[in-house]
Amino acid sequence: MKFVLEVIGFTLPGCVAAQNAGAKRIELCDNPGEGGTTPSLGFIQQARKILKIDLYPIIRPRGGDFLYSDAEFDAMMTDIIACKNAGCNGVVTGILTEAGTVDKERNKKLVALAYPMGVTFHRAFDRTADLSQALEDVIDCGFERILTSGGMPQAADAAGILAALIKQANDRIIIMPGSGVRSANIAALAKDTGAVEFHSSARRIEPSQMRYVKEDMQENLSSFSVAEYEVGQMVEILSAL
């Protein structure tokens, strides 16, 4: 198959489900409610132990924006070293300036520190003021791919923008559409954009297996996981293209 499907792993069972269904790479994340933050070292190490496919933990010290303090930047560098020592294939990260441009100085340091791991620039890209200029800046920093929804909430709503970015990239970097990518739209995205890598959460709600739940706490104990069937459907669709 010429296409690559990356799936977000928020849990170890979700990672296994994605692998079993044919995903080629896992973006390992914690805190789905925050859009994904750096997973714990234990989570990373255990995922590396059980997965045979590529593993790319996200390096994002908190939710919110992508403008980081010196202490947060130091934490990101420490986490990248930990990922390298754990045998990860790459990491996913990105830093912006307060003006909405790519922070080239800091991003270059992260890419250099990660070597020989690969590095994906995540959807901080979609928060930049000028996507075309941001693309050139990310390429200059040495990233291998950009995860993007084309500056829109959903990738399917930005097919034309994504196609233009892929044309501008001209094989200098991989443009990987993500956000809202599912079996219902992945074929159209492939056709309309020319992309060969795709990113999906294939998200489903995993109910708690607790037999006892204290109702007075008024808590929702469900968690996010991966719909193995949905991943399998996307892999099958891409294989047929």
C-alpha positions, 0 to 999 in steps of 0.5 A: 500500500502506497498510503500510510495511516497514522492513528492517535493512541491515548491508551495502550489497548487503543494502540494495540487495536490500531496496530492490529487493524493495519495502522503504520504509525502511532502518535502517542498522546495523553489528555485527549481533552487538551488536544494531546499532551506529552505521555508519561515515560511509563506509557511511552516505554510500555507502548514501545514494548508492545508495538511493532509499528512506528511510535511517535510520542507528542512533545507538548508540555501542556494544553492551550497555545504553543508559546512556551516558557524557558522552563517548558522548553527545557522540559520538552528537550528532556522528554525528547531525550527520554523518547530517544532512549526509549527507542521511539522512531520519532516525536511530534512537536512544534513551537510558535512565536507570539506573533503566530509564526514558526519559532525557527530557533527553538524548533531547530534545536528540538529537531537536532536534539531528536536526531536520528529520530524523525520529527513531525510538526503538529497542528500548531501549524494550523494556528500560524498567520501565514500557512505558506510561509509557515510551510517554508519555515518548517521545512527549513527547521528540518521536520520530516512532515506536517500534520495539518487540517489546512488551517480549518477545524476539519481537514475535509473542509480544507481539501483545496488548501491541503492540495496547495500545500502539497504542491508547494511542498514539492516532495520536500516534506510530507503533508499529512491531513488530520482532524476529522479523517474517517472512513467516510471521507478518506478516499475523497481526501486522498483524491482531492489533495494528493496526500499519501499519509493520513492521521486519524483518531478513529475515536470511540468511547470506552465505557468503564469496566467498574462494577461499583461506581459511586453515584454521589461523585457524579463522574463519567468514568469512560475513556477514549480509545480506538475503534479497531473496525474504523481503522481497518475500514480506512486501511482497506479503503486506502489499499484499494486506491 
